Amino acid sequence: MDSFVARALFLAPGVGAQGATPQDVAEVFAACPDRVMPSASRALLVAGTEVSRLRDTVASLAGAFRDTLGSQQAPAPLRRTGMRGRGPLASRVGVSP
C-alpha cells in the first residue's frame, strides 16, 4: 500500500436508508475506523425539513457511529468552507459560517 492510500479517507456510502448499519461499516473498515466517513444522506432526507428532527437524526447517527467505530473524541463542529450553493438549511441545522 502506498503512503497516500495509507493516509486516505474512505467514504462509506449506503448507510441507513440503503441498508448498511454502523456495525457493517465497522466490520468493513476495521483496519482504519478513524479514516472512514459514513454517508447517510438518505436517512437525513427522510428526517424532513424540521430543524429539531434533523438535529436529532444527526445526533443519533453520529452517536451510533462513534459508539461502533470506537472514536474517543467528538467530531469537530461543521464549518462552511467557502463552497457556494449550500443554501439556508446549512445554517439552520447548526453549520457554522
Secondary structure, 3 states (H helix, E strand, C coil): CCHHHHHCCEEECCECCCCECHHHHHHHCCCCHHHEEECCHHHHHHHCCCHHHHHHHHHHHHHHHHHHHCCCCCCCCCECCCCCCCCCHHHHCCCEC
